[in-house]
Each structure stands twice: as structure tokens, then as C-alpha cells.
Amino acid sequence: MTLSARHWMMLAAAGSAALMIGALAFQHLGGMAPCKLCIWQRWPHVVAIGIGLLAMLALLPQRLLAGLGAAAALATAGIGFYHSGVERKWWEGPASCSGGGVADQSAQDLFAQIMAAPLVRCDEVPWQMLGLSMASWNAVLSLLLAGLWLMAWRAARQG
């Protein structure tokens, strides 16, 4: 039995919903406030969930929805990979939530930046499992979700 495009999209959207529920559980039950990049990673999942709802209603062409879902999953995977690199100090993150960018600042500017800085830093790993941070897991799992969206696109093309 092969799955229809709509079933693949429902599965992919459910995966994004599960990742969002997990993130919100870490935040609200585990007391782990998200950083700026964590929030950025959530938005494409919200879009993917919305696309899944549109697929249920069958209001738009399935190939279009599947392509948009794949783009959303790839976007959050990319942000997760970027965030992982910031955490591992491979590159600097946004100055508003990382430790970079102090060399060319006056003492007053530096003090103002410190006072305005968020409490949660993007370049620190608050939790990890099997050597991967939450951002890394988001990147890996979102790539798998992109694969589901592409399966939906393929099924829509064939059907």
C-alpha cells in the first residue's frame, strides 16, 4: 500500500507539530527559555503545520503545498544547523544573543549592549542528548521531515 500525497503531508505536519510540542514542553514544563535562534527555528514548523491543515482542506494543489512544506522544513533545518554552529563556536551568531562584536565598541556602548542583552544566549548549549543540542536535533529531524514533504510532492506528481 502506498501513501497518498495528503497522507505524506499529514505525517510531515504532525512531525512539525511534535517538534513544536517538544520545544514548548522544554520551555514551559522544563523551564528552559528559548533564545532568539530557537524562536526563529519554530516559525517554519508553524508554517508547515498550517500547510498540513491546508492539505486536509484540499484548497490548493497538493504539489504546491508539498513544495512549500519541504521549503519550510529545509528552512528550519538550515536555521538549526546555523544555530548549532553558533553553539559550537564555528561562527558568530547574532550580536543580540551571542558573545561576539565587542572589539570596536566604546565602554558605554558595550554597557548598553550588556544591559539590553537577552537572558538566554544563542551560543550556549542548555541541553543535549547523544552529543547533539536541541538545535542540532531540530536540524536532523527537520531534514527527515523535508524528506516526507518530498515524498508527498512525488506522490502528488504521480497521482
C-alpha positions as CSV (number, residue, x, y, z in Angstrom):
1,M,0.0,0.0,0.0
2,T,1.4,3.4,-0.9
3,L,0.5,6.6,0.9
4,S,-1.3,9.4,-0.9
5,A,0.3,12.9,-1.1
6,R,-2.2,14.1,1.6
7,H,-1.2,11.3,3.9
8,W,2.5,12.2,3.5
9,M,1.7,15.8,4.2
10,M,-0.3,14.9,7.3
11,L,2.7,12.8,8.6
12,A,5.2,15.6,7.9
13,A,2.9,18.3,9.5
14,A,2.4,16.0,12.5
15,G,6.2,15.7,12.8
16,S,6.5,19.5,12.9
17,A,3.7,19.6,15.5
18,A,5.5,17.0,17.6
19,L,8.7,19.1,17.5
20,M,6.8,22.2,18.5
21,I,5.1,20.4,21.4
22,G,8.5,19.2,22.5
23,A,10.0,22.7,22.3
24,L,7.1,24.1,24.2
25,A,7.3,21.4,26.8
26,F,11.0,22.2,27.3
27,Q,10.1,25.8,27.7
28,H,7.0,25.7,29.9
29,L,7.4,22.4,31.8
30,G,11.2,22.3,31.8
31,G,11.8,25.9,32.5
32,M,14.2,26.3,29.5
33,A,13.6,29.7,28.0
34,P,14.3,29.8,24.2
35,C,16.9,32.0,22.7
36,K,16.4,34.2,19.7
37,L,17.6,31.5,17.2
38,C,15.4,28.9,19.0
39,I,12.4,31.1,18.3
40,W,13.4,31.5,14.7
41,Q,13.5,27.7,14.3
42,R,9.9,27.5,15.4
43,W,8.3,29.7,12.7
44,P,8.9,27.3,9.8
45,H,7.4,24.5,11.9
46,V,4.3,26.7,12.4
47,V,4.1,27.3,8.7
48,A,4.5,23.5,8.0
49,I,1.6,22.8,10.4
50,G,-0.5,25.4,8.6
51,I,0.3,23.8,5.2
52,G,-0.7,20.4,6.7
53,L,-4.1,22.0,7.6
54,L,-4.5,23.4,4.1
55,A,-3.7,19.9,2.7
56,M,-6.5,18.5,4.8
57,L,-8.9,21.0,3.4
58,A,-7.7,20.4,-0.2
59,L,-7.9,24.1,-1.1
60,L,-4.7,24.3,-3.0
61,P,-2.8,22.0,-5.4
62,Q,-1.0,19.2,-3.5
63,R,2.3,19.6,-5.3
64,L,2.3,23.3,-4.4
65,L,1.6,22.5,-0.7
66,A,4.2,19.7,-0.6
67,G,6.8,22.0,-2.1
68,L,6.0,24.7,0.4
69,G,6.2,22.2,3.2
70,A,9.6,21.0,2.1
71,A,10.8,24.6,1.9
72,A,9.6,25.2,5.4
73,A,11.3,22.0,6.7
74,L,14.5,22.9,4.9
75,A,14.3,26.5,6.3
76,T,14.1,25.3,9.9
77,A,16.8,22.7,9.3
78,G,19.1,25.5,8.0
79,I,18.4,27.7,11.0
80,G,19.1,24.7,13.2
81,F,22.4,24.0,11.5
82,Y,23.3,27.7,11.8
83,H,22.4,27.7,15.5
84,S,24.4,24.5,16.0
85,G,27.4,26.2,14.5
86,V,26.9,29.2,16.8
87,E,26.7,26.9,19.8
88,R,29.9,25.0,18.8
89,K,31.7,28.3,18.1
90,W,32.2,27.5,14.4
91,W,31.0,31.0,13.6
92,E,29.5,34.0,15.4
93,G,25.8,34.3,16.0
94,P,23.7,37.4,16.1
95,A,25.3,40.1,18.3
96,S,22.0,40.4,20.2
97,C,22.3,36.9,21.7
98,S,25.9,35.9,21.3
99,G,29.2,37.0,22.7
100,G,30.7,38.5,19.6
101,G,31.2,42.0,18.4
102,V,32.8,43.8,21.4
103,A,36.2,44.8,19.9
104,D,35.1,48.1,18.2
105,Q,32.7,49.3,20.9
106,S,33.2,52.0,23.5
107,A,32.6,51.2,27.1
108,Q,29.3,53.0,27.1
109,D,28.1,51.1,24.0
110,L,29.3,47.8,25.5
111,F,27.5,48.5,28.8
112,A,24.3,49.4,26.9
113,Q,24.5,46.2,24.9
114,I,25.0,44.1,28.1
115,M,22.1,45.8,29.8
116,A,19.9,45.2,26.8
117,A,21.0,41.6,26.1
118,P,18.5,38.8,26.5
119,L,18.9,36.4,29.4
120,V,19.2,33.4,27.1
121,R,22.3,33.3,24.9
122,C,22.3,31.7,21.5
123,D,25.9,30.5,21.8
124,E,25.4,28.2,24.9
125,V,24.0,24.7,24.9
126,P,21.4,24.3,27.7
127,W,20.6,20.7,26.9
128,Q,22.0,17.9,24.8
129,M,21.4,14.2,24.1
130,L,23.9,11.9,22.4
131,G,26.2,14.8,21.9
132,L,23.6,16.9,19.9
133,S,22.0,20.1,21.2
134,M,18.3,20.8,20.7
135,A,19.3,23.0,17.7
136,S,21.2,20.1,16.2
137,W,18.3,17.7,16.8
138,N,15.9,20.1,15.1
139,A,18.2,20.3,12.1
140,V,18.4,16.5,11.8
141,L,14.7,15.8,12.4
142,S,13.7,18.7,10.1
143,L,15.7,17.1,7.3
144,L,13.8,13.9,7.8
145,L,10.5,15.9,7.7
146,A,11.7,17.6,4.4
147,G,12.0,14.0,3.1
148,L,8.4,13.3,4.0
149,W,7.3,16.5,2.2
150,L,9.3,15.5,-0.8
151,M,7.6,12.1,-0.7
152,A,4.2,14.0,-0.7
153,W,5.4,16.0,-3.7
154,R,6.4,12.9,-5.5
155,A,3.0,11.2,-4.7
156,A,1.1,14.3,-5.9
157,R,3.1,14.3,-9.1
158,Q,2.3,10.7,-9.8
159,G,-1.3,10.8,-8.7
